[in-house]
Amino acid sequence: MNYFGIDYGDKKCGIAKANEIIKIASPYTTVDRKDLISFFDKELNKDDVIVFGLPKSMSFNYSKQSFKTIDKAIEIKKKFSNNLFLVDERLTTQSLYNEMKGKVNSKKIKKTKDQNSAVLILSIYLNNPNIGYKLSKKEIYTVDKSKFSNKNVLVENIALKNPKNDFSYEIKDPWLFWYYFNRNIISEYSYKNKDTFDVILNSENINDFIK
């Protein structure tokens, strides 16, 4: 079994690789973004694990770039059915630059940064697999919206069919962020003051509101 780390970019994808025996990430290759599926067609075995770096803002929130990355990860997951994880990639590029600065000229850092960022992404996962979000589709609930008339509603990390724009959404799971973003719903990673909400919908109480 092999592990593949992916630094997914707008033009290029850096790829790192490790095997289940040594579990040390090494630079492997760089491919054009459009060729990533073809790469896996040739390289991927059924038991291999794929690890994508997940871009997020410094405030933990997801972004348009997060959506692009998750969207491609979902496409690969549907095609190959391998276990696929996402790990927070914040600071990996800057950490890499700081680590190599003074040791390697800056042009060489930029030339190899995609692969080396993929190495950092995969190393984060291999050092602590529990830190990865396992990509999986979640149950989608249909709720009785009449129960929320004139109420301030917060949805916590669950998927609602036909979500309402006047609800607020606290979403930590990447698939759920992708699901809502696809429906033009903007979510927040965390709300500090939840006392302002009349109703908080989550996995613990959703059955009380199902239509």
C-alpha positions as a Python dict, from the first residue, in 0.01 Angstrom:
ca = {
    (1, 'M'): (0, 0, 0),
    (2, 'N'): (122, 348, -89),
    (3, 'Y'): (32, 696, 32),
    (4, 'F'): (10, 990, -209),
    (5, 'G'): (24, 1349, -85),
    (6, 'I'): (-123, 1615, -315),
    (7, 'D'): (-52, 1988, -317),
    (8, 'Y'): (-337, 2092, -548),
    (9, 'G'): (-279, 2417, -736),
    (10, 'D'): (-452, 2620, -1006),
    (11, 'K'): (-199, 2504, -1266),
    (12, 'K'): (29, 2241, -1113),
    (13, 'C'): (-9, 1963, -856),
    (14, 'G'): (290, 1861, -650),
    (15, 'I'): (287, 1493, -553),
    (16, 'A'): (468, 1315, -272),
    (17, 'K'): (473, 942, -204),
    (18, 'A'): (538, 703, 84),
    (19, 'N'): (484, 331, 141),
    (20, 'E'): (326, 151, 434),
    (21, 'I'): (655, -1, 552),
    (22, 'I'): (878, 305, 578),
    (23, 'K'): (608, 576, 593),
    (24, 'I'): (848, 856, 504),
    (25, 'A'): (715, 1106, 252),
    (26, 'S'): (941, 1184, -44),
    (27, 'P'): (903, 1414, -346),
    (28, 'Y'): (762, 1215, -638),
    (29, 'T'): (652, 1430, -932),
    (30, 'T'): (463, 1738, -1050),
    (31, 'V'): (173, 1714, -1295),
    (32, 'D'): (-56, 1963, -1465),
    (33, 'R'): (-384, 1998, -1280),
    (34, 'K'): (-576, 1864, -1582),
    (35, 'D'): (-360, 1549, -1579),
    (36, 'L'): (-418, 1450, -1216),
    (37, 'I'): (-688, 1192, -1298),
    (38, 'S'): (-463, 1038, -1566),
    (39, 'F'): (-181, 1019, -1311),
    (40, 'F'): (-395, 820, -1071),
    (41, 'D'): (-520, 597, -1353),
    (42, 'K'): (-160, 485, -1402),
    (43, 'E'): (-28, 493, -1045),
    (44, 'L'): (-309, 410, -803),
    (45, 'N'): (-375, 66, -654),
    (46, 'K'): (-702, -17, -482),
    (47, 'D'): (-557, -6, -127),
    (48, 'D'): (-358, 317, -169),
    (49, 'V'): (-443, 624, 37),
    (50, 'I'): (-468, 977, -104),
    (51, 'V'): (-401, 1284, 110),
    (52, 'F'): (-492, 1631, -18),
    (53, 'G'): (-372, 1951, 140),
    (54, 'L'): (-676, 2161, 228),
    (55, 'P'): (-628, 2539, 196),
    (56, 'K'): (-795, 2745, 466),
    (57, 'S'): (-766, 3104, 580),
    (58, 'M'): (-570, 3194, 893),
    (59, 'S'): (-905, 3234, 1070),
    (60, 'F'): (-979, 2866, 992),
    (61, 'N'): (-1254, 2953, 740),
    (62, 'Y'): (-1287, 2776, 408),
    (63, 'S'): (-1249, 2970, 83),
    (64, 'K'): (-1310, 2946, -291),
    (65, 'Q'): (-974, 2768, -321),
    (66, 'S'): (-1091, 2524, -53),
    (67, 'F'): (-1394, 2450, -269),
    (68, 'K'): (-1182, 2386, -580),
    (69, 'T'): (-962, 2144, -387),
    (70, 'I'): (-1252, 1956, -227),
    (71, 'D'): (-1434, 1945, -560),
    (72, 'K'): (-1137, 1772, -726),
    (73, 'A'): (-1095, 1540, -426),
    (74, 'I'): (-1461, 1438, -454),
    (75, 'E'): (-1418, 1372, -827),
    (76, 'I'): (-1120, 1144, -756),
    (77, 'K'): (-1301, 972, -468),
    (78, 'K'): (-1600, 894, -693),
    (79, 'K'): (-1378, 754, -969),
    (80, 'F'): (-1137, 544, -765),
    (81, 'S'): (-1315, 477, -431),
    (82, 'N'): (-984, 487, -239),
    (83, 'N'): (-969, 627, 111),
    (84, 'L'): (-907, 998, 75),
    (85, 'F'): (-817, 1242, 351),
    (86, 'L'): (-774, 1619, 367),
    (87, 'V'): (-530, 1791, 601),
    (88, 'D'): (-502, 2159, 687),
    (89, 'E'): (-219, 2292, 475),
    (90, 'R'): (-192, 2640, 627),
    (91, 'L'): (163, 2764, 655),
    (92, 'T'): (313, 2465, 470),
    (93, 'T'): (455, 2675, 186),
    (94, 'Q'): (586, 2946, 420),
    (95, 'S'): (726, 2683, 658),
    (96, 'L'): (902, 2518, 366),
    (97, 'Y'): (1051, 2848, 249),
    (98, 'N'): (1172, 2934, 599),
    (99, 'E'): (1327, 2590, 642),
    (100, 'M'): (1517, 2601, 312),
    (101, 'K'): (1606, 2970, 306),
    (102, 'G'): (1983, 3015, 317),
    (103, 'K'): (2045, 2651, 228),
    (104, 'V'): (1908, 2650, -128),
    (105, 'N'): (1874, 2941, -370),
    (106, 'S'): (1527, 3093, -391),
    (107, 'K'): (1477, 2994, -757),
    (108, 'K'): (1529, 2628, -670),
    (109, 'I'): (1288, 2659, -374),
    (110, 'K'): (1018, 2794, -606),
    (111, 'K'): (1091, 2526, -868),
    (112, 'T'): (1047, 2239, -622),
    (113, 'K'): (796, 2395, -382),
    (114, 'D'): (495, 2205, -519),
    (115, 'Q'): (650, 1865, -455),
    (116, 'N'): (801, 1970, -124),
    (117, 'S'): (472, 2118, -8),
    (118, 'A'): (316, 1782, -93),
    (119, 'V'): (585, 1618, 122),
    (120, 'L'): (488, 1839, 416),
    (121, 'I'): (118, 1764, 363),
    (122, 'L'): (175, 1389, 353),
    (123, 'S'): (417, 1403, 649),
    (124, 'I'): (154, 1582, 859),
    (125, 'Y'): (-88, 1297, 790),
    (126, 'L'): (165, 1015, 840),
    (127, 'N'): (278, 1162, 1173),
    (128, 'N'): (-82, 1184, 1296),
    (129, 'P'): (-348, 1015, 1076),
    (130, 'N'): (-621, 1133, 1315),
    (131, 'I'): (-562, 1489, 1199),
    (132, 'G'): (-701, 1412, 853),
    (133, 'Y'): (-1064, 1468, 752),
    (134, 'K'): (-1186, 1149, 587),
    (135, 'L'): (-1380, 1257, 281),
    (136, 'S'): (-1728, 1107, 283),
    (137, 'K'): (-2078, 1205, 182),
    (138, 'K'): (-2310, 1288, 471),
    (139, 'E'): (-2680, 1223, 523),
    (140, 'I'): (-2900, 1502, 388),
    (141, 'Y'): (-3203, 1596, 599),
    (142, 'T'): (-3536, 1747, 497),
    (143, 'V'): (-3673, 1962, 777),
    (144, 'D'): (-4011, 2122, 841),
    (145, 'K'): (-3925, 2486, 776),
    (146, 'S'): (-4254, 2602, 927),
    (147, 'K'): (-4104, 2527, 1268),
    (148, 'F'): (-3848, 2803, 1216),
    (149, 'S'): (-4077, 3091, 1126),
    (150, 'N'): (-3936, 3421, 1258),
    (151, 'K'): (-3655, 3238, 1439),
    (152, 'N'): (-3281, 3289, 1425),
    (153, 'V'): (-3143, 2947, 1328),
    (154, 'L'): (-2790, 2808, 1338),
    (155, 'V'): (-2712, 2485, 1152),
    (156, 'E'): (-2421, 2296, 1306),
    (157, 'N'): (-2231, 2059, 1076),
    (158, 'I'): (-2525, 1881, 912),
    (159, 'A'): (-2662, 1891, 555),
    (160, 'L'): (-3009, 2029, 490),
    (161, 'K'): (-3194, 1970, 164),
    (162, 'N'): (-3288, 2302, -1),
    (163, 'P'): (-3108, 2510, 266),
    (164, 'K'): (-3247, 2851, 353),
    (165, 'N'): (-3035, 3160, 296),
    (166, 'D'): (-3163, 3321, 616),
    (167, 'F'): (-3018, 3041, 831),
    (168, 'S'): (-2661, 3065, 964),
    (169, 'Y'): (-2425, 2772, 908),
    (170, 'E'): (-2136, 2659, 1126),
    (171, 'I'): (-1954, 2403, 913),
    (172, 'K'): (-1631, 2223, 999),
    (173, 'D'): (-1654, 1915, 776),
    (174, 'P'): (-1504, 1977, 428),
    (175, 'W'): (-1771, 1779, 240),
    (176, 'L'): (-2044, 1982, 411),
    (177, 'F'): (-1868, 2308, 324),
    (178, 'W'): (-1853, 2189, -40),
    (179, 'Y'): (-2222, 2090, -30),
    (180, 'Y'): (-2336, 2432, 88),
    (181, 'F'): (-2094, 2632, -127),
    (182, 'N'): (-2233, 2447, -428),
    (183, 'R'): (-2573, 2589, -332),
    (184, 'N'): (-2449, 2946, -285),
    (185, 'I'): (-2462, 2919, 93),
    (186, 'I'): (-2171, 3081, 277),
    (187, 'S'): (-2077, 2912, 602),
    (188, 'E'): (-1853, 3000, 895),
    (189, 'Y'): (-1610, 2761, 1056),
    (190, 'S'): (-1705, 2872, 1405),
    (191, 'Y'): (-1950, 3105, 1579),
    (192, 'K'): (-1829, 3233, 1915),
    (193, 'N'): (-2158, 3369, 2047),
    (194, 'K'): (-2434, 3112, 2002),
    (195, 'D'): (-2664, 3263, 2263),
    (196, 'T'): (-2811, 3489, 1994),
    (197, 'F'): (-2974, 3194, 1813),
    (198, 'D'): (-3327, 3076, 1889),
    (199, 'V'): (-3264, 2730, 1745),
    (200, 'I'): (-2941, 2535, 1696),
    (201, 'L'): (-2986, 2243, 1457),
    (202, 'N'): (-2734, 1962, 1487),
    (203, 'S'): (-2703, 1584, 1472),
    (204, 'E'): (-2832, 1549, 1828),
    (205, 'N'): (-3170, 1713, 1772),
    (206, 'I'): (-3231, 1694, 1396),
    (207, 'N'): (-3489, 1416, 1435),
    (208, 'D'): (-3715, 1662, 1619),
    (209, 'F'): (-3735, 1878, 1307),
    (210, 'I'): (-3743, 1627, 1021),
    (211, 'K'): (-4038, 1669, 790),
}
